[in-house]
């Protein structure tokens, strides 16, 4: 049984587990008659983290492609799915970029001293934030575009349709 002077949950714990596993692999190569393994809650967390983080690019790519396909089929536009994908990726980059600045650097510790206790972001946040960003971001983006298309079909020109669409949905979208 091993006790560490840091929390097993977090980047220090994950790095320690990976380093010990590498050390055990080297030891096993030198001692082929023996088997060594590391077990416990921290190792399960590292395995879960690795599995989730390896799946995120596939999850995000498939989601964007499927959503783009549906948007293309509904609106018959090549530019709209690209704009939606860019908006989603920009939102995610900004969200995770700000999260790194707040939780993984000491930049805001003077204003928010309790942030010093965080050891980075918990990996579970990544798929949850992506799911919420996809759901809310695209839902409201499609809501806005649908209103613009409705005004365009009513005979308004492009400029007027955009202004009317934004003004009729802006409060709801901003509130959400």
N, C-alpha and C positions, 0 to 999 in steps of 0.2 A: 504494500500500500504506500502511495506517495502523496505527500501533502506539499502544496506550493504556497508561496507567499503572495500569490496573485489569484484573482478569481479565475476559475476554470472556464467561465463563459466570457468570451471576448477574444480580441486578436492575440493577446499574450498567451492565453490558454490554448488557442488553436495553433499558434506557432510552436508552442512547447510540445503539443501532441504530435505534430508533424515531424519535429526534430527528433523526438524520442523514437517515433516509428522508423525514421531513416537510420538512426543508430541501431535499433534492433535488427533491421534488415542487414546492415553491415556485420553485426555480431553473428547473425544466423549464417551468413556466407562463410565466416571463419569457423563456425561450429555447426556443420551440416547435420549432425546427429541430434541436435536440439531444436526445439521450436519455442520462440518467444513471441508474446503478443501483449498489447496494451488494451485494456478494457475499462469500461466505466462510463459515467455520464458525459465527461468531456470528449471522449472518443466518439460516442454516439452523436454528439453535437457537431463535431468536425465532419463526420461522415454525412450527416444531414446537410450541413452547410455546403460541402463539396457537391453533393447531388443537386441541391437546389440551384446553386450558382452556375453549374454546368448546364442546367436546363433553361436558364433565363434567356440566353440569346435565341434558342430555338422557339421558346414560348413567345417572345416578342416578335420574331420574324414571322411566325405562322399567324399570329394575331393581326399584324399589320397587313399581311398579304390577303387574309380572308376578309378583313374589314374593307380593304381597298377594292377587292373584287365585288363585294356587295354594294359599295358606294358607286363604283363604276356602272354596275348593272342598273341601279336605281336612277342615277342622275345622268348617265350616258356622257360622262366627261372624263377625259384623261388627266386633266390638271387637278381636279378636285381631290382624287385619292392621293396624289402626290403632296398636295398642300396639307391634307389631313395627316399624312404620315410625317411630314416635316414638323407640323405643329405638335404632334405627339412626342416625337423624338426631342424637339427643343424643350418641351415641358419637362420631360424626364431628365434631360441633361441639366437644366436649371435646378430642378428639385434636388437631385443627388449632388450636384455641385455645391449648392448652398448647405446641404446636410453635411457634407465633408468639411466645409469651412467652419460650421458651427460645432460639430461633434468631434472632429479629428484634428483640429488645430487650436492653439491657445488664443486665437485672435479675439474672441468674444468673452474670454474668461473674466476680464475686468468688469464687464457689464452684467454677465450672468455667471457668478462664481461656481454654481452647482454643475456647470458643464465640465469642469475639471475632473469630475468623478466618472465621466463617460469614457469608455475605451473604444471609441468608434461606434459605428452603426451595427445593430444586430442584423444578421443576414436575413431574418424573417421579414424585415421591412421592405426589402427589395421587391419580391414578387407581389406583396400586398400593395405597395405604392404603384407599381406598374399596372396592376389590375384596376385600382381606383382611378388612375390617370387615364387609362383606356376607356373605362366606363363613363366617367364624367366628361373628360375632354372631348371625346368623339361624339358622345350623346348630345352635348350642347352645341358642338360645332355643326353637327348635322341638323339640329334644331334651327340654328341660325341660317344655314344654307337653304333649308326647306322654306323658311319664311321669305327669303330673298327670291327664290324661284316662284313662290306663290305670287308675290308682288309683280314679278316679271310677266307671269302669265295673265295677270290682270291688266296688262298694257303699259305699265310704267317702264321707263327706260332703265338701263343698267344702274346708272348713278342713283336715281331716285329709289330703285328697288333695294339697293344696298343701304341707303340711309334709312328707309322705312323698316327694313328687316332688322338692322341693328337697333333702331329705336324701340321696336316692338318686343325684342327679345333681350336687349341689353340688361334690363333690370333683373330679370329672372336668372340670366346666366351669371351676372356679377354676384347676385345674392347666393347662388349655389357655389 
